Each structure stands twice: as structure tokens, then as C-alpha cells.
Amino acid sequence: MTSPFDDPTPAPASAPVPEGDSAPHPEDRDARTQYVLPLVVRLERATPPGRTDALETSARAVLTLLADARVTGADGEWAERVVAWEDARIRKVVRRARGGEWRRAGELPGITVAGREAEVRVFPPVPLDGWPKELAKLQVSGTDLEETAEVGAPEPGLSVLWLNPELEMSAGKTMAQTGHAAQLAWWRLDEAQRKEWAESGFALAVRTASPEAWQGLVASGLPLVRDAGFTEIAPGSCTVVADHPALR
């Protein structure tokens, strides 16, 4: 099937493919106003965050926005834009900011989510050709990050977003992918399960699967992200599996 995340034109966004047949017809999605979900990672020269921490924080930022009363409330100020974003071709773009750029981004309506070191600000969806000038000028490239601490095994019972061990992606692209995976898991959960996850602060881990485990994860029926392939990797590449305990 064609995904609501698929992007028919090259763009600096990632595109996962969810399961199910409830998505609008592709032609209907294309005819609608196209929106993008902006995410900005704080990337100071002297103190860049660790890669895994940034990936986890990006995923939690997406979930935090989806659970926010400004989105879920019938009269929420962001609700209409999120519905329009989800009804068209869903896109996420990760940009980087430092210093004054970060401060100016923080003055726009949005939510800043902090990890151990990383800070990611997520904004309500904006029209594809209507980015606020404070965000439009931020760079997409240059988000390659190194680990700053040892990354151990995830804690038992934790939601894990498993990365494909055979793919190499920049940190910025991978941040968008983990955001996609978290969103797919969110869509699969019922209200009680969503509430429980939110009350935990959207506890999750991002880890790279072993080659042996990856094949089983892809075949498991858990939410799976497939990339549209416009940047960095081939179309249809499986990038992340969202392993939430409630979905096993």
C-alpha cells in the first residue's frame, strides 16, 4: 500500500510506512495542503549531545506533542493543524540550532523536551511552503553526532525503538526515523496504554538490533518504519521497529 508518510517529491524529510488500510487514498492526500512537523535539536559546538540521547529525545518530543492538550482537546489550538498534517502526507524535518538561533526558536510556540544532554524542540505542523523565518533558515545537514557515554542494554520492560543494523544514516535523519516509529506505536495503543506511557514521561530506549534479531523484529508484526528513500537510503528500506511492551 502507499503510505500517508510517503513523499512524492524529494524533500529533507523521512517517510515511514505504517500498516493498515485506513489511510486516505494517495491522490486525496496529494490534493490536500501539505504540512511538515518541525523538530529542532540544540547543537552547541562545545557541548553536542550524545547520539543515542538525541535519538531518544526526538522520539519523546514527537510523543509529547501528540499527547498535548493543545492537540488532543476538541478546541485545542494545534488540533486542526495536526489533523491536517495527518490527513496529508506526513513529514518530519529535523534542523539544528545553537546560540541565538536556539533562543529565537524557543520563542515560537512549541515544546522543548530534554534528555540527559540533548534538547529537542518540536513545533506544531506548518505548511510545507510556510515555515516561520526563524526555522526556515536553520540547517538540516550537519547533525552527525558521536556517543558521549556507554550505551548499554535497555532496561527490562522498556519500550525500545530498534534500528536496522545494516543501514547508515546521519543523526538528523535517524532522529526523524525514531520520531516516526514512536508515532506508529502511539497510533497502535489504546487510551489507557497511551496514558500510562505519558505518565512515565514516554520512557523509551533507542538501540541498534543485532543482525540476527533484526529479521525477527521485521517479521514480528510490530510497528515498522519503511523509508520513502529520497535522502540517504534506498526507497522501501526498513529503518526502525517500535517494540512497545503493550504491542507484543
C-alpha positions, 0 to 999 in steps of 0.5 A: 500500500502507499503510505500517508508518510510517503513523499512524492517529491524529494524533500529533507524529510523521512517517510515511514510506512505504517500498516493498515488500510485506513489511510486516505487514498494517495491522490486525496492526500496529494490534493490536500495542503501539505504540512511538515512537523518541525523538530529542532535539536540544540547543537552547541559546538562545545557541548553536542549531545550524545547520539543515542540521547538525541535519538531518544529525545526526538522520539519523546518530543514527537510523543509529547506533542501528540499527547498535548492538550493543545492537540488532543482537546476538541478546541485545542489550538494545534488540533486542526493543524495536526489533523491536517498534517495527518490527513496529508502526507506526513513529514518530519524535518529535523534542523539544528540550532545553537546560540541565538538561533536556539533562543529565537526558536524557543520563542515560537510556540512549541515544546522543548523536551530534554534528555540527559544532554540533548534538547529537542524542540518540536513545533506544531505542523506548518505548511510545507511552503510556510515555515516561520523565518526563524526555522526556515533558515536553520540547517538540516545537514550537519547533525552527525553526532558521536556517543558521549557515554556507554550505551548499554542494554535497555532496561527490562520492560522498556519500550525500545525503538530498534534500528536496522543494523545494516543501514547508515544514516546521519543523526538528523535523519535517524532522529526523524526515523525514531520520531516516526516509529514512536508515532506508529506505536502511539497510533497502535495503543489504546487510551489507557496504554497511551496514558500510562506511557505519558505518565512515565514521561514516554520512557523509551530506549533507542538501540541498534538490533543485532543482525540476527534479531533484526529479521525477527523484529521485521517479521514480528508484526510490530510497528515498522518504519519503511523509508520513502528513500529520497535522502540517504537510503534506498526507497522501501528500506526498513529503518526502525521497529517500535517494540512497545511492551503493550504491542507484543 
